[in-house]
Amino acid sequence: MDLTVLSICLCCFLFLFLWNRRSAHGKLPPGPTPLPIIGNILQINTKNIGESLRKLAQVYGPVFTVYLGMQPTVVLHGYEAVKEALIDQGEEFSGRGHLPVLDVFAQGRGVVFSNGEIWKQTRSFSLMVLRNMGMGKKTIEDRIKEEALCLVEALRKTNASPCDPSFLLGSAPCNVICSVIFQSRFEYNDEKLLTLLKYFQENFKILCTSWIQLYNTFPSLIHYLPGSHNELFKNVAEQNKFILEQIKEHQASLDLSNPRDFTDYFLIKMEKEKHNKQTAFTMDNLITTLWDIFNAGTETTSTTLKYGLLLLLKHPEVTAKVQEEIKRVVGRERSPCMQDRSHMPYTDAMVHEVQRYANLIPTNLPHVVNQDVKFREYFIPKGTSVVTCLTSVLHSDKEFPNPKKFDPGHFLDESGNFKKSKYFMPFSAGKRACVGESLARMELFLLLTHILQHFTLKPLVDPKDIDTTPSCIGLCSLPPSYELCFIPI
């Protein structure tokens, strides 16, 4: 008797749960039926969310709803749906959705995880400062080229011996970002740099785990349990400690009429707005903004570089064509520069193809609609989370024949000229596109061309035996570990 009553109660609870979800959220897009409390979590492989969403799109179409826990999330799959939201209705979809494991320390500040006026002011300011620094006496391109030469010298010191390139490929982007935000760089054997890179790499790996996907679904429960999220929080606290030390040094030597870097520009803005109670330019926001730029500008670029070298090892015919183009356009006597890119269509295509293939942030960072939105024939209430599947755009077989194959030809026309693609969205698109996109593009082109100008890449196994399958796909997509030899040319 007790079991019968319990079963009836559970059935009633399930019915009420589903009915309330349907009535509370209007005509949301269709999707799999969610279970109480856990939603559709059992239908999603947390080790490869993008693949699970692809299979659901085959059933429910390019716009559908899944429940991550008890909250509905609208999923946009395919170029047309993603472009329609992020570009055509960019204002309505420009909110940043919650990512609880990162919200813990971002707390609505910074340039990546903020919303409203804080986001608008911080983003506009960041773009302005990066643009100004790109045109200064010592441009951002100058800083990257200097660091590229330091990287080349560090690679020479490997003496053509087998090495894991992770550390060196992380050091160069880290120093570029340090130059932009702190006007400083580290020697590659500096303990402080080693520690920073350890935090970056650990955090990126932690964010790729199923545990973090579980945390983001049930934060109020998982937060108090032991797990890798605690290691993430500890690492971030140490990173912020380093950032605060740098800020204090800047405050002690600040010249209001002569800003040296991003931090100086922000401190000067803080001084100008110190009596404005509504200002976004506060010490807390500076720390979070610097953390955003530091992390986004270091590990994403270094991971893309690492994936790029792996792909070039796998495809020596591509490497040979790039090196021939570098030799013909740049030669051996001078360093590559951004002006060379327009004369190097194959190299430019290779860099784009690395980013397309690597698909670094498969499901993008979450968005949220700022207001009630009519999207196609559906109604999406204000505050609803939205996931835009960048994999479905970057790996579209409609735009890129055989998308799982690494082929620079995806970005070349029949005459061998570079061909732009509207499907190229590794930095997202619209109002939430990456603030540091132009910086990252310069780094990838200049660092890769400098490496290939000076070295032959020698794999330790036959190229056909090299596996380029990601070792981990979560919030980020990570290449497998590998070693190679840098043979001086």
C-alpha positions, 0 to 999 in steps of 0.5 A, spaced: 500 500 500 505 504 501 509 503 495 502 504 491 501 511 494 509 513 493 508 511 486 502 515 485 505 521 488 511 520 484 507 520 478 503 526 480 510 530 481 512 528 475 506 531 471 506 537 475 513 538 474 512 538 466 506 542 466 509 547 470 515 547 465 511 548 459 506 553 462 511 557 465 516 558 459 511 559 454 512 556 447 519 554 448 523 550 442 521 542 442 526 538 446 527 531 450 522 530 456 526 532 462 526 528 468 524 532 475 530 535 478 536 532 473 532 535 467 536 531 461 543 530 464 542 523 463 541 524 455 548 528 455 555 526 455 559 531 459 565 528 456 563 531 449 557 535 450 557 538 443 556 531 440 550 530 444 547 536 442 549 534 435 545 528 436 539 531 439 539 536 433 538 531 428 531 529 432 529 536 434 532 541 429 536 546 429 533 550 435 531 546 441 531 546 449 534 541 454 534 542 461 540 542 465 538 540 472 531 544 472 533 550 468 531 550 461 537 552 456 535 553 448 540 550 444 542 553 437 545 548 432 548 550 425 550 556 422 543 559 420 541 559 427 547 561 430 548 567 426 540 569 426 541 570 434 548 572 435 548 577 429 541 579 426 538 579 433 545 581 437 542 585 442 537 581 445 542 575 445 548 579 448 547 577 455 552 573 458 549 566 461 551 563 468 557 559 468 557 557 476 564 555 477 567 561 474 561 566 477 564 564 484 570 569 483 567 573 477 561 575 481 558 579 475 565 583 474 570 583 468 569 583 461 567 576 460 562 574 465 559 581 466 552 584 464 549 590 463 552 597 464 559 594 467 559 589 461 558 595 456 563 600 460 568 595 461 568 592 454 568 599 450 574 601 455 578 595 453 577 595 446 579 602 446 585 601 450 587 595 446 586 599 439 590 605 442 596 600 444 596 597 437 598 604 434 603 607 439 610 608 439 611 600 441 605 597 438 602 590 440 605 587 433 612 589 435 611 586 442 609 579 439 615 580 434 620 581 440 617 575 443 617 571 437 624 571 437 625 570 444 621 563 443 625 561 437 632 562 441 628 558 447 627 552 441 634 553 439 636 551 446 632 544 446 638 542 441 633 538 436 632 533 442 625 531 443 621 535 447 614 537 449 612 544 447 607 545 452 611 550 456 614 554 451 608 555 447 605 557 453 611 562 455 610 566 449 603 568 449 603 569 457 609 574 456 605 578 450 599 579 455 604 581 460 607 586 456 600 589 454 597 589 461 603 590 465 609 592 461 613 586 463 615 579 461 619 574 464 625 570 462 623 563 460 626 560 466 623 565 471 619 561 477 614 566 477 612 564 470 613 557 471 608 558 476 603 562 472 603 557 467 602 551 471 595 555 474 593 556 467 594 549 464 591 546 470 585 550 470 584 549 463 584 542 464 579 542 470 574 546 466 574 540 461 572 535 466 565 532 467 566 534 474 565 541 472 559 540 468 556 537 474 558 543 478 555 548 473 548 544 473 548 543 480 552 548 483 549 549 490 550 541 491 557 540 488 560 547 491 560 544 498 563 537 496 571 535 495 573 535 488 577 539 482 573 545 483 576 547 489 583 546 486 580 551 481 578 556 486 585 555 489 589 557 483 584 563 481 586 566 488 593 565 487 593 568 480 589 574 483 594 575 488 599 576 483 595 581 479 594 585 485 601 585 486 602 588 479 597 593 480 600 596 487 606 596 483 603 600 478 599 605 483 606 606 486 609 609 479 603 611 476 604 617 471 597 620 470 599 623 463 603 617 461 600 611 461 604 605 460 600 599 459 592 597 460 593 597 467 595 604 467 589 606 463 584 603 467 587 606 474 587 613 470 580 612 469 579 610 476 582 616 478 577 620 473 571 617 476 572 616 483 566 620 485 562 617 480 558 611 485 555 608 478 562 607 475 564 600 473 572 603 474 573 600 481 579 596 484 575 589 484 573 590 477 580 591 475 582 585 478 577 581 474 578 584 468 585 583 468 584 576 470 579 575 464 584 578 459 590 574 462 587 567 462 583 568 455 589 571 452 594 566 454 592 559 455 587 559 449 592 562 444 598 557 447 593 551 446 591 553 439 599 553 437 600 546 440 594 544 436 597 547 430 604 544 431 601 537 432 597 538 425 603 540 422 607 534 424 601 530 422 601 533 415 608 534 413 605 536 406 602 542 409 608 544 413 612 544 406 608 549 402 607 554 408 615 554 409 616 555 401 611 561 402 615 563 408 622 563 404 619 566 398 615 572 401 619 573 407 626 570 406 631 568 411 634 575 413 628 578 416 622 576 421 615 575 418 610 581 419 603 582 419 604 586 412 606 579 409 600 576 411 596 579 405 602 576 400 602 569 404 595 566 402 596 559 404 600 560 410 594 565 412 589 559 410 593 554 414 592 558 421 585 559 419 584 551 418 588 550 425 583 554 429 577 551 425 579 544 426 581 545 433 574 548 435 577 550 442 570 552 445 565 547 442 559 550 445 561 557 446 560 561 453 553 561 455 549 567 453 542 569 456 536 573 452 536 580 455 528 580 454 522 576 452 524 574 445 520 571 439 525 567 435 523 563 429 516 560 431 518 560 438 518 564 444 524 565 449 523 568 456 527 573 458 533 570 462 533 564 459 540 561 457 542 560 450 548 555 448 550 556 441 554 550 438 560 553 434 562 546 432 556 546 428 558 552 424 566 550 424 565 543 422 559 544 417 560 540 411 555 545 407 561 550 408 567 545 409 567 539 405 570 533 409 570 538 415 573 532 420 579 533 415 585 538 416 585 542 409 588 549 408 584 548 402 578 550 406 580 557 406 583 558 399 579 559 392 580 555 385 586 560 384 589 559 391 587 566 393 585 566 401 578 566 401 574 568 407 568 564 410 562 567 414 562 560 418 569 562 421 567 563 428 572 561 433 572 567 437 564 567 437 560 573 433 556 579 434 556 583 441 560 578 445 565 576 440 572 575 443 575 582 445 582 580 444 580 577 437 585 581 433 591 580 438 590 573 438 590 573 430 596 576 430 600 572 435 598 565 431 600 568 425 607 571 427 609 565 432 607 560 427 611 563 421 617 565 426 617 557 428 617 555 421 622 560 418 627 557 423 625 550 424 623 543 421 618 540 425 620 532 426 615 527 429 617 522 433 613 517 430 610 516 423 606 522 421 600 517 419 600 514 426 599 521 429 592 521 433 590 529 432 583 527 436 582 531 442 584 528 449 578 532 452 572 535 450 568 539 455 568 547 456 574 547 452 577 542 447 584 540 448 589 536 444 593 530 446 600 530 449 606 529 444 613 530 443 617 533 437 624 535 435 625 542 433 631 542 427 634 548 426 634 550 418 
